[in-house]
């Protein structure tokens, strides 16, 4: 399998590294088929898109027609064998309307059904980070549509793989209300895999252990640090401003601010009945991952996080998406004292 190159920044391409366990999962689906759509969730910037793009290469090698769409990054792929699909998507995206990409996401399922009818072979449909674009309350409906490709195809087919990825904790909750998919978590990169990515960055840079403690293995945070000349303050402020954390913190009562500061030190303190509403708000803001499954490897798309790591802000049941997210919340709370 060819290792793809990815744009870490506009001026820097890196080779896909690590995620061997995740790629083996895709191989299993390619060899056996998938009885349900696979919905993969995890922290923003943990590498889901990179894994999916590498999965496109793997599935090609297994003889699959592949349709991939990511409306957030405005990217789609349809292989030479599915030229009609490519043409139809291009026609939609040429329209000068704000919802062209949203329409394209919905049309993908209809086009996939046509493709099954025409080719009856191996088909992979990969929908990356689309739930935010189509509105989170429609996420479950979309997943049911993907399930329909598998369970109620227009013709017999050899094999289908359907994958959706999201960083939206709210969409995961909505999809989880129904038994229409297998929901599988992905975490930030494990330490040695992250080192392989770090080693590809040119120029002077802080030591690896320092970067590991700051990012917790999150490739997006590594990218932001690199683009900001390794300034932690700039990246932390980006998180604060993007999520309007000052406004959020001021909206909390003194009791809830105290709970939040406790969670900075131990995120598992949020996993208590009276603190669940606060935890839900942090999930909505994409600051934490809640209700983390057991660390058995089969429950994860790749290597799971440790059972607990106070330095990285990982608890048994709740974890900060990265140490930078935790630091952003800590600084805002301290500014309000």
ABEGO torsion letter per residue (X at the ends): XBBBBBBABAABBBBBBEGAAAAAAAAAAAAAEBABBBBBBEBBGAGAAAAAAAAAAAAAAAGBBBBBBBAAAGBBBBBAAAAAAAAAAAAAAABBBAAAAAAAAAAAAAAAAAAAAAAGBBBBBBBBGAAAAAEAAAAAAAAAAAAAAAABBABBBABBBBBBBBABAAAAAAAAABBABBBBBBBBBBAAAAAAAAAABBEBBBBAAAAAAAAGGBAAAAAAAAAAGGBAAAAAAAAAAAAGAAAAAAABBAAAAAAAAAAAABAAAABBAAAAAAAAAAAAAGABBBGBBBABAAABABBBBBABBAAAGBBAABBBABAAAAAAAAAAAAAAX
